[in-house]
Amino acid sequence: MSSFFSMLGMASPKFLRAKGIVGMNLRNVNYIARNNPRHLYPNVDDKYKTKLLCAKHDIAVPELLGVCRVQGHISELKEFLSQYRCFVIKPAQGSGGKGILVISGRDGEYYLKPNGKRVTHDELCRHVSNILSGLFSLGGKPDVALIEDQIKFTDDFEGFSYEGVPDIRVIVYKGFPVMAMTRLSTSNSDGKANLHQGAVGVGIDITTGEALRAVQFDRPIELHPDTGKPLSTLKIPYWQDVMLLAARGYEVSQMGYLGVDIVLDEQRGPLLLELNARPGLAIQIANGEGLVPRLNFVDKCPQNLSPQERVDRILEYWN
């Protein structure tokens, strides 16, 4: 495992190309620019619009409890939130996990974050006000705050994630799911499945849903840093359903190079969390493999297949 990471750290561009690694420039020019029409970006950059599109395609998403659109709505939050013990507040146009506030319980008048830290109602209101003013949005544009039901993840992730909900990132190219990883929250990431903030990334075998290798801050690890759980024992349940849901993200977005984020709810199963038109490249480090061979395979496949047929092609080729 360590050899792959050490190779990346000291390798020349020529060596990386030989290993099939997609770098930032290659991703931006060959895959994003050629496959993601600019006029479609708002459909994935705005999580509210994504939810509406998913509803049209009968794709399950986390339940939307409410939308706070203007500063005047903030005065209504206390009464509105009184009926919910657990919820998530996020900017519709946020990125990289910024601006997401996870509330996992109550302590009298206080809201509780997954790490047990108490949040006052005034602090929550200031957070929502910051969302509306565009503090967390792409380009600093005014935004809206989405209030969602909190995911209750399956027991299959017990011990693999710390104080937060794990998610699954799948790279989908021309409708074919080609590479996957799961992102597991840690104390460093404050209960968020965000690699830049310290979440663990676990590469996932695209055919079986089983763990391949794991990284934190781009360094290989074997045990979850908070729970001590062996990360190699992780296996994603409902893997065929996860792959199909990821493939259907192409029909929702009409984008040829896409990151599809999926969560597993204990009652509803796989849910599409969000879509990303500029998915990061750390998934290659988590998998110990470059994306280029998989993308080249897709380029040779018929482009008129159904989502299930696209999944079947991938599973047949890599089995």
Summary of the structure (lengths in Angstrom):
residues: 319
radius of gyration: 19.5
end to end distance: 21.2
largest distance: 59.7
contacts: 1039
relative contact order: 0.16
helix: 38%
strand: 25%
